[in-house]
Amino acid sequence: MSVTDYSRALLPSQHGAEQDGLTFVRTAPRQLVDRAAVAEVLITDWRQLGADTFHLGAQWPRGHAFYTPLAGSWYDPLLVAETLRQASALVGHLYYGVPDGHPSFIEALDVEVVPAALLLGQCPANVRLEVSCRDVRHQRGRLSSMTLEADFLRGDTLRGDTFAGTGRLVLRFLEPPADQGVPGQRYRVPDPRGGPSCRTGRSRVRDLPALAEPVPAVVVGRLHEHDVVLGLDGRPSGPGESSWQLRVDPSHPVLYDPLAGHVPPMLFLEAARQAAQAVCAPYRMLPVDVRSAFRAPADPALPCRVTAMQLPPQDAGEDAVVRVTATQDGRPVFDSVVVASLCD
């Protein structure tokens, strides 16, 4: 059970620049959004409007360390997904009694964005989330699952709010006894330079597979090799397919913040984005609609294969459609369809 006291957090800040009563002058406590680093917190404020409806404020930095601007012009659409993930954690902790550290699993995460509303400006983007919680279910007196649906509106002091996109997240809460050993596991990360291995976590040690040689960063739209999550596979792919090994590196300061006992959902979303970018290369692409299903928790200690295939567009406004799947021990663990606009 949690020993965190959230009573003060129920009364967010009332000071600073406001957008419909929401402020953007300080971040939420990191524990409320399931983050270990204060620098990774995006949520700034929150209000409950009804039994299952909420308004939340968030701020998107113009130069995030990982979710960097795409083609130097647009906020990364995965910031929308991460903002929704943080919103689901905060709402669950504050309004549905989810204890700190209670195991949960995201079953689906969909985001759709308006590219014009994601253009960078001279100031960080202040964003309002209009959140509705649906299909709220309880078992034996505890929350077992719920679905969050959100509209994202970007504030502008001159033009007013601009509709920036929508999101949907399906969250399932797991039975604590069945997962007590998972979040506390310790993983030994192989050092590619041959030095001492790094250990992460709190309990028994499990070896992670050696990181596959990364795909060249430019192919997947990244600047740094450390941010590449796709590794060379070396196995034949099916007709029209490309495949890679998922690079699971718990030392990554953003994708594994905090450490978890399963492969984080945002790592799979990043893998889907990088796979779609690799398929679209040499063109740069901007994801505008990403619909993802998480079939089962993926074990970081087992190899995971990522496969991508380009599909025919279903709409005249779609430049590229890529389906990305991930399998582990022959079973599907992740499935995503990425619809993208080509930037150049």
C-alpha positions in Angstrom: 0.0 0.0 0.0 1.1 3.5 -0.6 2.4 5.8 2.1 2.3 8.8 -0.2 0.0 11.6 1.1 -1.9 13.1 -1.8 -4.1 15.4 0.3 -2.3 18.6 -0.5 -2.1 17.7 -4.2 -5.9 17.7 -4.4 -5.7 21.5 -4.2 -3.6 22.6 -7.2 -2.0 26.0 -7.6 -4.2 29.0 -7.9 -1.5 31.4 -9.0 0.1 32.4 -12.3 -1.1 32.7 -15.9 -4.4 30.8 -16.4 -6.3 29.2 -19.2 -9.9 28.5 -18.2 -8.9 28.3 -14.5 -5.8 26.1 -15.2 -2.3 27.3 -14.4 1.0 26.5 -16.1 3.5 27.8 -13.5 4.7 24.6 -11.9 4.5 20.9 -12.5 2.4 18.3 -10.7 4.2 16.1 -8.1 6.2 13.5 -10.0 4.6 10.6 -8.1 1.2 11.6 -9.3 2.2 11.0 -12.9 4.4 8.0 -12.4 7.6 9.7 -13.1 10.9 9.6 -11.2 12.4 12.7 -12.7 10.8 16.1 -12.2 12.1 17.2 -15.6 9.9 14.7 -17.3 6.6 15.9 -15.8 4.3 17.6 -18.3 1.0 18.0 -16.2 0.8 21.4 -14.4 -2.8 21.6 -13.0 -6.1 19.8 -12.8 -9.8 20.4 -12.0 -12.6 17.9 -11.4 -15.8 19.0 -13.2 -18.1 16.0 -12.6 -18.0 12.5 -11.3 -15.9 11.3 -14.2 -14.9 14.5 -16.1 -11.8 16.6 -15.6 -9.8 19.5 -17.0 -6.0 19.2 -16.8 -3.3 21.6 -17.8 0.0 20.6 -19.4 3.0 22.4 -20.9 5.0 21.1 -23.8 8.7 22.3 -23.9 10.0 23.5 -27.2 13.2 21.5 -26.6 12.4 18.3 -24.8 15.5 16.1 -24.3 13.9 13.1 -26.1 10.6 14.1 -27.7 12.5 16.6 -29.9 10.7 18.8 -32.5 10.1 16.9 -35.8 11.8 18.5 -38.9 12.5 21.5 -36.6 8.9 22.7 -37.0 6.4 20.5 -35.1 6.0 19.3 -31.5 6.5 15.6 -31.4 3.0 13.9 -31.5 4.2 11.4 -29.0 4.2 14.2 -26.5 0.4 13.9 -26.8 0.6 10.2 -25.9 2.9 10.8 -23.0 0.7 13.7 -21.7 -2.4 11.4 -21.8 -0.4 8.6 -20.0 0.5 11.1 -17.3 -3.1 12.3 -17.1 -4.4 8.8 -16.6 -1.9 8.2 -13.7 -2.9 11.5 -12.0 -6.6 11.0 -12.3 -6.3 7.4 -11.1 -4.3 8.4 -8.0 -6.3 11.5 -7.0 -9.9 10.6 -7.9 -10.1 6.8 -8.1 -8.0 5.7 -5.1 -5.2 4.0 -7.0 -2.3 3.6 -4.6 1.2 4.7 -5.4 3.1 1.9 -7.1 0.0 -0.2 -7.9 0.7 -2.3 -10.9 -1.3 -1.4 -14.1 -1.2 -2.2 -17.8 -2.2 0.0 -20.7 -4.2 -2.1 -23.2 -4.8 0.6 -25.8 -3.4 4.0 -26.6 -4.7 6.1 -29.5 -3.8 9.6 -30.5 -4.8 11.8 -33.5 -3.3 15.3 -34.0 -3.8 18.4 -36.1 -0.4 19.2 -37.6 -1.1 22.9 -37.8 -1.8 23.0 -34.1 1.5 21.4 -33.3 3.7 24.0 -35.0 6.4 25.4 -32.7 5.9 28.9 -31.4 8.0 31.5 -29.5 6.8 30.1 -26.1 6.2 26.6 -24.7 2.7 25.3 -25.6 0.1 25.5 -22.8 -2.4 22.7 -23.4 -5.7 22.0 -21.8 -7.0 18.4 -21.7 -10.7 17.8 -21.5 -10.9 14.3 -20.0 -13.8 11.9 -19.6 -13.4 8.6 -17.9 -15.7 5.9 -19.2 -16.3 2.2 -18.6 -15.0 2.6 -15.0 -15.2 -0.8 -13.4 -14.5 -2.2 -10.0 -13.8 -5.6 -8.6 -13.9 -6.5 -5.0 -14.0 -2.9 -4.0 -11.0 -1.7 -6.1 -10.7 -0.1 -9.5 -10.0 -2.7 -12.1 -10.2 -0.8 -15.4 -11.2 2.4 -17.1 -11.0 4.2 -20.4 -9.8 7.9 -20.7 -10.9 10.0 -23.6 -9.4 13.4 -24.0 -9.5 16.4 -26.3 -6.3 18.5 -26.5 -6.7 22.3 -26.8 -3.7 24.5 -27.2 -3.9 28.0 -25.6 -3.1 31.2 -27.4 -3.5 34.6 -25.8 -4.3 36.2 -29.1 -6.4 33.7 -31.0 -7.9 31.7 -28.2 -7.8 27.9 -27.9 -6.9 25.8 -30.9 -8.1 22.2 -31.2 -4.9 20.1 -31.3 -6.1 16.5 -31.3 -7.7 13.7 -29.4 -6.6 10.7 -27.3 -7.9 7.5 -25.9 -6.3 5.2 -23.3 -7.6 2.0 -21.9 -6.0 1.1 -18.5 -6.3 -2.1 -16.6 -5.2 -2.5 -12.9 -3.6 -5.7 -12.0 -3.9 -7.8 -8.8 -1.0 -6.8 -6.5 -0.2 -10.4 -5.3 0.4 -11.6 -8.8 2.8 -8.9 -9.6 4.8 -8.4 -6.4 7.9 -9.9 -7.8 7.8 -8.1 -11.2 8.3 -4.3 -10.6 11.1 -5.0 -8.1 13.2 -7.2 -10.4 16.7 -6.1 -11.1 18.1 -6.3 -14.6 21.8 -6.6 -15.6 22.3 -4.4 -18.6 25.2 -5.6 -20.9 27.9 -3.0 -21.4 28.6 -2.9 -25.2 32.1 -1.5 -24.4 33.0 -4.6 -22.3 33.0 -2.9 -19.0 31.1 -3.7 -15.8 27.4 -4.3 -16.2 24.8 -1.9 -14.9 22.2 -3.2 -12.5 18.7 -1.6 -12.2 15.8 -2.3 -9.8 15.6 -3.6 -6.3 15.4 -7.4 -6.1 16.6 -10.5 -7.9 18.8 -10.0 -10.9 17.9 -11.1 -14.4 20.2 -10.8 -17.4 18.9 -8.7 -20.3 19.8 -9.9 -23.9 22.7 -8.0 -25.4 21.6 -4.9 -27.3 21.4 -5.5 -31.0 23.5 -3.2 -33.2 21.4 -0.1 -33.7 19.9 1.0 -37.0 21.6 4.2 -38.1 20.0 7.0 -36.2 19.3 9.1 -39.3 17.2 6.2 -40.8 14.7 6.3 -37.8 14.7 10.1 -37.4 17.0 10.3 -34.4 20.1 12.3 -33.7 21.7 10.1 -31.1 22.4 6.3 -31.2 21.3 6.0 -27.6 17.8 7.0 -28.6 17.5 4.3 -31.3 15.2 1.5 -30.1 15.5 -0.7 -33.2 18.4 -3.0 -33.7 19.5 -5.0 -36.8 17.7 -8.3 -36.9 19.7 -10.5 -39.2 16.8 -12.8 -39.9 14.7 -12.9 -43.2 11.5 -10.9 -43.2 8.3 -11.8 -45.0 7.3 -10.3 -48.4 7.0 -6.5 -48.1 8.1 -6.5 -44.5 11.0 -5.0 -42.6 12.0 -6.4 -39.1 14.3 -5.4 -36.2 15.1 -6.5 -32.7 13.7 -4.2 -30.0 16.6 -2.6 -28.1 15.6 -2.8 -24.4 17.9 -0.5 -22.4 16.7 0.4 -18.9 19.5 2.9 -18.6 17.6 5.3 -21.0 16.6 8.3 -18.8 13.3 8.9 -20.4 11.8 5.7 -21.8 12.6 3.9 -18.5 11.6 6.6 -16.0 10.6 5.1 -13.6 11.9 1.5 -14.0 9.2 -1.1 -14.6 9.0 -4.8 -14.6 7.8 -4.9 -18.2 8.7 -3.1 -21.4 7.1 0.4 -21.1 4.3 1.3 -23.4 6.0 4.4 -24.5 9.0 2.3 -25.7 6.7 0.4 -28.0 5.2 3.6 -29.3 8.6 4.9 -30.0 9.5 1.6 -31.8 6.3 2.0 -33.9 7.3 5.6 -34.8 10.9 4.6 -35.6 9.8 1.6 -37.7 7.3 3.8 -39.7 10.1 6.3 -40.2 12.4 3.6 -41.5 9.8 2.4 -43.9 9.2 6.0 -45.2 12.9 6.8 -45.5 14.4 8.9 -47.0 11.3 11.1 -46.5 10.7 12.6 -43.0 7.3 11.7 -41.7 5.0 13.3 -39.1 2.7 10.8 -37.4 -0.9 12.2 -37.4 -2.8 9.2 -36.2 -1.4 6.4 -34.1 -3.6 3.6 -32.9 -2.0 1.0 -30.7 -3.0 -2.2 -28.8 -0.9 -3.8 -26.1 -1.7 -7.5 -26.2 0.3 -8.6 -23.1 3.1 -7.4 -20.8 6.4 -7.9 -22.6 9.3 -9.3 -20.6 12.5 -7.1 -20.8 14.6 -10.3 -20.4 13.3 -11.9 -23.6 14.1 -11.0 -27.2 11.3 -9.0 -28.9 11.0 -8.7 -32.7 9.4 -5.7 -34.3 8.0 -5.9 -37.8 6.6 -3.2 -40.1 4.7 -3.3 -43.4 3.4 -0.4 -45.4 -0.3 -0.5 -46.2 -2.2 1.3 -48.9 -3.7 4.6 -47.8 -7.4 4.6 -47.1 -7.9 8.3 -47.5 -6.7 10.9 -50.0 -5.1 12.9 -47.1 -2.9 10.0 -46.0 0.6 10.0 -47.3 1.7 6.8 -45.6 0.2 4.0 -43.5 2.4 1.6 -41.7 1.4 -1.4 -39.5 3.9 -2.3 -36.8 3.7 -5.4 -34.7 5.9 -6.8 -32.0 6.2 -10.5 -31.0 7.9 -12.3 -28.1 8.4 -16.0 -28.0 6.1 -16.2 -31.0 3.2 -14.4 -29.3 2.0 -10.9 -30.2 2.6 -8.3 -27.5 2.0 -5.1 -29.5 0.1 -3.9 -32.6 0.0 -0.4 -34.0 -1.1 1.4 -37.2 0.8 4.7 -37.9 -0.8 7.2 -40.3 1.7 9.8 -41.3 2.2 12.9 -43.4 5.5 13.3 -45.3 7.4 16.5 -44.3 9.9 16.6 -47.2 
